């Protein structure tokens, strides 16, 4: 049995929206720039293969 969260679908849609908006944002301060945010997310949750497969 595979462990999957029903929230992964929602999270993947939200992530794709963030990806689309990232190119239009000029200043990320006080937040991380998008590429750094994605690296941090992958570092913290890289083993969640069911989520990453949805992207």
PDB file of N, CA, C and O in Angstrom, chain B, residues numbered from 101:
ATOM      1  N   UNK B 101       0.839  -1.181   0.000  1.00  0.00           N
ATOM      2  CA  UNK B 101       0.000   0.000   0.000  1.00  0.00           C
ATOM      3  C   UNK B 101       0.883   1.242   0.000  1.00  0.00           C
ATOM      4  O   UNK B 101       1.851   1.330   0.755  1.00  0.00           O
ATOM      5  N   UNK B 102       0.540   2.187  -0.844  1.00  0.00           N
ATOM      6  CA  UNK B 102       1.314   3.420  -0.917  1.00  0.00           C
ATOM      7  C   UNK B 102       0.683   4.484  -0.027  1.00  0.00           C
ATOM      8  O   UNK B 102      -0.539   4.621   0.025  1.00  0.00           O
ATOM      9  N   UNK B 103       1.529   5.234   0.669  1.00  0.00           N
ATOM     10  CA  UNK B 103       1.035   6.335   1.493  1.00  0.00           C
ATOM     11  C   UNK B 103       0.933   7.580   0.623  1.00  0.00           C
ATOM     12  O   UNK B 103       1.923   8.034   0.050  1.00  0.00           O
ATOM     13  N   UNK B 104      -0.274   8.123   0.530  1.00  0.00           N
ATOM     14  CA  UNK B 104      -0.497   9.335  -0.255  1.00  0.00           C
ATOM     15  C   UNK B 104      -1.417  10.257   0.520  1.00  0.00           C
ATOM     16  O   UNK B 104      -2.321   9.811   1.226  1.00  0.00           O
ATOM     17  N   UNK B 105      -1.179  11.514   0.382  1.00  0.00           N
ATOM     18  CA  UNK B 105      -2.054  12.494   1.002  1.00  0.00           C
ATOM     19  C   UNK B 105      -3.020  13.030  -0.041  1.00  0.00           C
ATOM     20  O   UNK B 105      -2.630  13.299  -1.178  1.00  0.00           O
ATOM     21  N   UNK B 106      -4.274  13.185   0.345  1.00  0.00           N
ATOM     22  CA  UNK B 106      -5.265  13.759  -0.567  1.00  0.00           C
ATOM     23  C   UNK B 106      -4.942  15.218  -0.851  1.00  0.00           C
ATOM     24  O   UNK B 106      -5.409  15.778  -1.843  1.00  0.00           O
ATOM     25  N   UNK B 107      -4.149  15.833   0.012  1.00  0.00           N
ATOM     26  CA  UNK B 107      -3.790  17.242  -0.160  1.00  0.00           C
ATOM     27  C   UNK B 107      -2.716  17.445  -1.230  1.00  0.00           C
ATOM     28  O   UNK B 107      -2.496  18.574  -1.667  1.00  0.00           O
ATOM     29  N   UNK B 108      -2.047  16.377  -1.657  1.00  0.00           N
ATOM     30  CA  UNK B 108      -0.981  16.520  -2.645  1.00  0.00           C
ATOM     31  C   UNK B 108      -1.486  17.123  -3.950  1.00  0.00           C
ATOM     32  O   UNK B 108      -0.788  17.926  -4.568  1.00  0.00           O
ATOM     33  N   UNK B 109      -2.669  16.752  -4.370  1.00  0.00           N
ATOM     34  CA  UNK B 109      -3.239  17.308  -5.596  1.00  0.00           C
ATOM     35  C   UNK B 109      -3.432  18.807  -5.481  1.00  0.00           C
ATOM     36  O   UNK B 109      -3.100  19.553  -6.402  1.00  0.00           O
ATOM     37  N   UNK B 110      -3.966  19.250  -4.354  1.00  0.00           N
ATOM     38  CA  UNK B 110      -4.156  20.679  -4.127  1.00  0.00           C
ATOM     39  C   UNK B 110      -2.811  21.397  -4.043  1.00  0.00           C
ATOM     40  O   UNK B 110      -2.635  22.482  -4.598  1.00  0.00           O
ATOM     41  N   UNK B 111      -1.875  20.777  -3.345  1.00  0.00           N
ATOM     42  CA  UNK B 111      -0.547  21.363  -3.211  1.00  0.00           C
ATOM     43  C   UNK B 111       0.168  21.481  -4.546  1.00  0.00           C
ATOM     44  O   UNK B 111       0.852  22.473  -4.801  1.00  0.00           O
ATOM     45  N   UNK B 112       0.014  20.479  -5.398  1.00  0.00           N
ATOM     46  CA  UNK B 112       0.648  20.502  -6.713  1.00  0.00           C
ATOM     47  C   UNK B 112       0.060  21.611  -7.582  1.00  0.00           C
ATOM     48  O   UNK B 112       0.798  22.299  -8.287  1.00  0.00           O
ATOM     49  N   UNK B 113      -1.267  21.792  -7.540  1.00  0.00           N
ATOM     50  CA  UNK B 113      -1.890  22.877  -8.301  1.00  0.00           C
ATOM     51  C   UNK B 113      -1.402  24.236  -7.810  1.00  0.00           C
ATOM     52  O   UNK B 113      -1.119  25.127  -8.611  1.00  0.00           O
ATOM     53  N   UNK B 114      -1.304  24.391  -6.487  1.00  0.00           N
ATOM     54  CA  UNK B 114      -0.820  25.637  -5.904  1.00  0.00           C
ATOM     55  C   UNK B 114       0.638  25.884  -6.300  1.00  0.00           C
ATOM     56  O   UNK B 114       1.012  27.005  -6.644  1.00  0.00           O
ATOM     57  N   UNK B 115       1.447  24.843  -6.250  1.00  0.00           N
ATOM     58  CA  UNK B 115       2.856  24.965  -6.620  1.00  0.00           C
ATOM     59  C   UNK B 115       2.993  25.420  -8.070  1.00  0.00           C
ATOM     60  O   UNK B 115       3.824  26.274  -8.378  1.00  0.00           O
ATOM     61  N   UNK B 116       2.178  24.852  -8.962  1.00  0.00           N
ATOM     62  CA  UNK B 116       2.218  25.243 -10.375  1.00  0.00           C
ATOM     63  C   UNK B 116       1.820  26.699 -10.564  1.00  0.00           C
ATOM     64  O   UNK B 116       2.369  27.383 -11.428  1.00  0.00           O
ATOM     65  N   UNK B 117       0.869  27.183  -9.763  1.00  0.00           N
ATOM     66  CA  UNK B 117       0.484  28.598  -9.822  1.00  0.00           C
ATOM     67  C   UNK B 117       1.640  29.480  -9.364  1.00  0.00           C
ATOM     68  O   UNK B 117       1.901  30.527  -9.957  1.00  0.00           O
ATOM     69  N   UNK B 118       2.329  29.057  -8.310  1.00  0.00           N
ATOM     70  CA  UNK B 118       3.491  29.811  -7.829  1.00  0.00           C
ATOM     71  C   UNK B 118       4.587  29.860  -8.891  1.00  0.00           C
ATOM     72  O   UNK B 118       5.225  30.893  -9.092  1.00  0.00           O
ATOM     73  N   UNK B 119       4.795  28.737  -9.563  1.00  0.00           N
ATOM     74  CA  UNK B 119       5.791  28.676 -10.640  1.00  0.00           C
ATOM     75  C   UNK B 119       5.454  29.691 -11.734  1.00  0.00           C
ATOM     76  O   UNK B 119       6.335  30.392 -12.231  1.00  0.00           O
ATOM     77  N   UNK B 120       4.175  29.763 -12.104  1.00  0.00           N
ATOM     78  CA  UNK B 120       3.754  30.676 -13.160  1.00  0.00           C
ATOM     79  C   UNK B 120       3.922  32.136 -12.735  1.00  0.00           C
ATOM     80  O   UNK B 120       4.276  32.985 -13.553  1.00  0.00           O
ATOM     81  N   UNK B 121       3.672  32.425 -11.473  1.00  0.00           N
ATOM     82  CA  UNK B 121       3.771  33.804 -10.984  1.00  0.00           C
ATOM     83  C   UNK B 121       5.206  34.236 -10.707  1.00  0.00           C
ATOM     84  O   UNK B 121       5.507  35.429 -10.750  1.00  0.00           O
ATOM     85  N   UNK B 122       6.085  33.300 -10.429  1.00  0.00           N
ATOM     86  CA  UNK B 122       7.454  33.622 -10.017  1.00  0.00           C
ATOM     87  C   UNK B 122       8.185  34.495 -11.031  1.00  0.00           C
ATOM     88  O   UNK B 122       8.961  35.368 -10.644  1.00  0.00           O
ATOM     89  N   UNK B 123       7.952  34.276 -12.303  1.00  0.00           N
ATOM     90  CA  UNK B 123       8.629  35.054 -13.334  1.00  0.00           C
ATOM     91  C   UNK B 123       8.166  36.501 -13.400  1.00  0.00           C
ATOM     92  O   UNK B 123       8.872  37.357 -13.933  1.00  0.00           O
ATOM     93  N   UNK B 124       6.993  36.775 -12.865  1.00  0.00           N
ATOM     94  CA  UNK B 124       6.445  38.132 -12.910  1.00  0.00           C
ATOM     95  C   UNK B 124       6.798  38.956 -11.680  1.00  0.00           C
ATOM     96  O   UNK B 124       6.578  40.167 -11.661  1.00  0.00           O
ATOM     97  N   UNK B 125       7.341  38.315 -10.660  1.00  0.00           N
ATOM     98  CA  UNK B 125       7.662  39.012  -9.407  1.00  0.00           C
ATOM     99  C   UNK B 125       9.076  39.583  -9.496  1.00  0.00           C
ATOM    100  O   UNK B 125      10.027  38.870  -9.815  1.00  0.00           O
ATOM    101  N   UNK B 126       9.195  40.860  -9.211  1.00  0.00           N
ATOM    102  CA  UNK B 126      10.497  41.536  -9.269  1.00  0.00           C
ATOM    103  C   UNK B 126      11.225  41.482  -7.926  1.00  0.00           C
ATOM    104  O   UNK B 126      12.435  41.259  -7.883  1.00  0.00           O
ATOM    105  N   UNK B 127      10.494  41.685  -6.837  1.00  0.00           N
ATOM    106  CA  UNK B 127      11.098  41.739  -5.498  1.00  0.00           C
ATOM    107  C   UNK B 127      10.421  40.708  -4.607  1.00  0.00           C
ATOM    108  O   UNK B 127       9.209  40.756  -4.398  1.00  0.00           O
ATOM    109  N   UNK B 128      11.202  39.784  -4.088  1.00  0.00           N
ATOM    110  CA  UNK B 128      10.679  38.739  -3.213  1.00  0.00           C
ATOM    111  C   UNK B 128      10.836  39.093  -1.734  1.00  0.00           C
ATOM    112  O   UNK B 128      10.259  38.430  -0.872  1.00  0.00           O
ATOM    113  N   UNK B 129      11.594  40.105  -1.447  1.00  0.00           N
ATOM    114  CA  UNK B 129      11.878  40.485  -0.067  1.00  0.00           C
ATOM    115  C   UNK B 129      10.592  40.757   0.694  1.00  0.00           C
ATOM    116  O   UNK B 129       9.765  41.513   0.185  1.00  0.00           O
ATOM    117  N   UNK B 130      10.369  40.216   1.839  1.00  0.00           N
ATOM    118  CA  UNK B 130      11.274  39.514   2.752  1.00  0.00           C
ATOM    119  C   UNK B 130      11.312  37.991   2.555  1.00  0.00           C
ATOM    120  O   UNK B 130      11.944  37.288   3.344  1.00  0.00           O
ATOM    121  N   UNK B 131      10.655  37.482   1.527  1.00  0.00           N
ATOM    122  CA  UNK B 131      10.633  36.042   1.273  1.00  0.00           C
ATOM    123  C   UNK B 131      11.854  35.610   0.471  1.00  0.00           C
ATOM    124  O   UNK B 131      12.566  36.437  -0.098  1.00  0.00           O
ATOM    125  N   UNK B 132      12.082  34.300   0.439  1.00  0.00           N
ATOM    126  CA  UNK B 132      13.150  33.746  -0.393  1.00  0.00           C
ATOM    127  C   UNK B 132      12.793  33.917  -1.862  1.00  0.00           C
ATOM    128  O   UNK B 132      11.616  33.933  -2.224  1.00  0.00           O
ATOM    129  N   UNK B 133      13.809  34.043  -2.707  1.00  0.00           N
ATOM    130  CA  UNK B 133      13.547  34.023  -4.147  1.00  0.00           C
ATOM    131  C   UNK B 133      13.022  32.636  -4.498  1.00  0.00           C
ATOM    132  O   UNK B 133      13.260  31.669  -3.775  1.00  0.00           O
ATOM    133  N   UNK B 134      12.312  32.551  -5.605  1.00  0.00           N
ATOM    134  CA  UNK B 134      11.591  31.323  -5.929  1.00  0.00           C
ATOM    135  C   UNK B 134      12.501  30.102  -6.011  1.00  0.00           C
ATOM    136  O   UNK B 134      12.167  29.053  -5.460  1.00  0.00           O
ATOM    137  N   UNK B 135      13.639  30.216  -6.687  1.00  0.00           N
ATOM    138  CA  UNK B 135      14.515  29.051  -6.827  1.00  0.00           C
ATOM    139  C   UNK B 135      15.026  28.581  -5.460  1.00  0.00           C
ATOM    140  O   UNK B 135      15.174  27.379  -5.239  1.00  0.00           O
ATOM    141  N   UNK B 136      15.296  29.513  -4.546  1.00  0.00           N
ATOM    142  CA  UNK B 136      15.745  29.147  -3.200  1.00  0.00           C
ATOM    143  C   UNK B 136      14.610  28.485  -2.417  1.00  0.00           C
ATOM    144  O   UNK B 136      14.839  27.547  -1.654  1.00  0.00           O
ATOM    145  N   UNK B 137      13.390  28.980  -2.610  1.00  0.00           N
ATOM    146  CA  UNK B 137      12.223  28.380  -1.966  1.00  0.00           C
ATOM    147  C   UNK B 137      12.038  26.936  -2.429  1.00  0.00           C
ATOM    148  O   UNK B 137      11.783  26.048  -1.616  1.00  0.00           O
ATOM    149  N   UNK B 138      12.166  26.704  -3.730  1.00  0.00           N
ATOM    150  CA  UNK B 138      11.992  25.359  -4.282  1.00  0.00           C
ATOM    151  C   UNK B 138      13.087  24.433  -3.741  1.00  0.00           C
ATOM    152  O   UNK B 138      12.807  23.285  -3.397  1.00  0.00           O
ATOM    153  N   UNK B 139      14.313  24.915  -3.666  1.00  0.00           N
ATOM    154  CA  UNK B 139      15.410  24.101  -3.120  1.00  0.00           C
ATOM    155  C   UNK B 139      15.141  23.736  -1.664  1.00  0.00           C
ATOM    156  O   UNK B 139      15.360  22.599  -1.248  1.00  0.00           O
ATOM    157  N   UNK B 140      14.666  24.711  -0.898  1.00  0.00           N
ATOM    158  CA  UNK B 140      14.355  24.463   0.514  1.00  0.00           C
ATOM    159  C   UNK B 140      13.216  23.446   0.644  1.00  0.00           C
ATOM    160  O   UNK B 140      13.262  22.560   1.497  1.00  0.00           O
ATOM    161  N   UNK B 141      12.208  23.580  -0.197  1.00  0.00           N
ATOM    162  CA  UNK B 141      11.077  22.668  -0.192  1.00  0.00           C
ATOM    163  C   UNK B 141      11.521  21.249  -0.544  1.00  0.00           C
ATOM    164  O   UNK B 141      11.101  20.287   0.100  1.00  0.00           O
ATOM    165  N   UNK B 142      12.370  21.120  -1.567  1.00  0.00           N
ATOM    166  CA  UNK B 142      12.865  19.801  -1.963  1.00  0.00           C
ATOM    167  C   UNK B 142      13.767  19.201  -0.892  1.00  0.00           C
ATOM    168  O   UNK B 142      13.767  17.988  -0.680  1.00  0.00           O
ATOM    169  N   UNK B 143      14.525  20.041  -0.229  1.00  0.00           N
ATOM    170  CA  UNK B 143      15.389  19.557   0.838  1.00  0.00           C
ATOM    171  C   UNK B 143      14.566  19.020   2.012  1.00  0.00           C
ATOM    172  O   UNK B 143      14.892  17.980   2.584  1.00  0.00           O
ATOM    173  N   UNK B 144      13.512  19.730   2.358  1.00  0.00           N
ATOM    174  CA  UNK B 144      12.694  19.336   3.498  1.00  0.00           C
ATOM    175  C   UNK B 144      11.725  18.201   3.164  1.00  0.00           C
ATOM    176  O   UNK B 144      11.401  17.391   4.032  1.00  0.00           O
ATOM    177  N   UNK B 145      11.258  18.135   1.907  1.00  0.00           N
ATOM    178  CA  UNK B 145      10.207  17.187   1.547  1.00  0.00           C
ATOM    179  C   UNK B 145      10.531  16.383   0.293  1.00  0.00           C
ATOM    180  O   UNK B 145       9.626  15.943  -0.416  1.00  0.00           O
ATOM    181  N   UNK B 146      11.790  16.194   0.024  1.00  0.00           N
ATOM    182  CA  UNK B 146      12.212  15.501  -1.190  1.00  0.00           C
ATOM    183  C   UNK B 146      11.773  14.061  -1.286  1.00  0.00           C
ATOM    184  O   UNK B 146      11.670  13.520  -2.387  1.00  0.00           O
ATOM    185  N   UNK B 147      11.512  13.424  -0.153  1.00  0.00           N
ATOM    186  CA  UNK B 147      11.129  12.011  -0.159  1.00  0.00           C
ATOM    187  C   UNK B 147       9.646  11.800  -0.435  1.00  0.00           C
ATOM    188  O   UNK B 147       9.195  10.659  -0.534  1.00  0.00           O
ATOM    189  N   UNK B 148       8.893  12.867  -0.558  1.00  0.00           N
ATOM    190  CA  UNK B 148       7.456  12.761  -0.832  1.00  0.00           C
ATOM    191  C   UNK B 148       7.251  12.582  -2.342  1.00  0.00           C
ATOM    192  O   UNK B 148       6.770  13.482  -3.029  1.00  0.00           O
ATOM    193  N   UNK B 149       7.618  11.433  -2.823  1.00  0.00           N
ATOM    194  CA  UNK B 149       7.623  11.170  -4.261  1.00  0.00           C
ATOM    195  C   UNK B 149       6.238  11.252  -4.880  1.00  0.00           C
ATOM    196  O   UNK B 149       6.115  11.594  -6.056  1.00  0.00           O
ATOM    197  N   UNK B 150       5.200  10.950  -4.126  1.00  0.00           N
ATOM    198  CA  UNK B 150       3.846  11.054  -4.662  1.00  0.00           C
ATOM    199  C   UNK B 150       3.503  12.501  -4.997  1.00  0.00           C
ATOM    200  O   UNK B 150       2.800  12.770  -5.972  1.00  0.00           O
ATOM    201  N   UNK B 151       4.002  13.431  -4.185  1.00  0.00           N
ATOM    202  CA  UNK B 151       3.773  14.844  -4.453  1.00  0.00           C
ATOM    203  C   UNK B 151       4.576  15.297  -5.673  1.00  0.00           C
ATOM    204  O   UNK B 151       4.023  15.890  -6.599  1.00  0.00           O
ATOM    205  N   UNK B 152       5.869  15.019  -5.670  1.00  0.00           N
ATOM    206  CA  UNK B 152       6.746  15.494  -6.759  1.00  0.00           C
ATOM    207  C   UNK B 152       6.347  14.892  -8.095  1.00  0.00           C
ATOM    208  O   UNK B 152       6.550  15.521  -9.134  1.00  0.00           O
ATOM    209  N   UNK B 153       5.792  13.705  -8.094  1.00  0.00           N
ATOM    210  CA  UNK B 153       5.358  13.070  -9.337  1.00  0.00           C
ATOM    211  C   UNK B 153       4.188  13.821  -9.969  1.00  0.00           C
ATOM    212  O   UNK B 153       3.977  13.719 -11.178  1.00  0.00           O
ATOM    213  N   UNK B 154       3.434  14.564  -9.186  1.00  0.00           N
ATOM    214  CA  UNK B 154       2.286  15.317  -9.693  1.00  0.00           C
ATOM    215  C   UNK B 154       2.687  16.601 -10.392  1.00  0.00           C
ATOM    216  O   UNK B 154       1.871  17.228 -11.067  1.00  0.00           O
ATOM    217  N   UNK B 155       3.938  16.993 -10.232  1.00  0.00           N
ATOM    218  CA  UNK B 155       4.396  18.217 -10.869  1.00  0.00           C
ATOM    219  C   UNK B 155       4.865  17.870 -12.246  1.00  0.00           C
ATOM    220  O   UNK B 155       5.303  18.748 -12.989  1.00  0.00           O
TER     221      UNK B 155
END
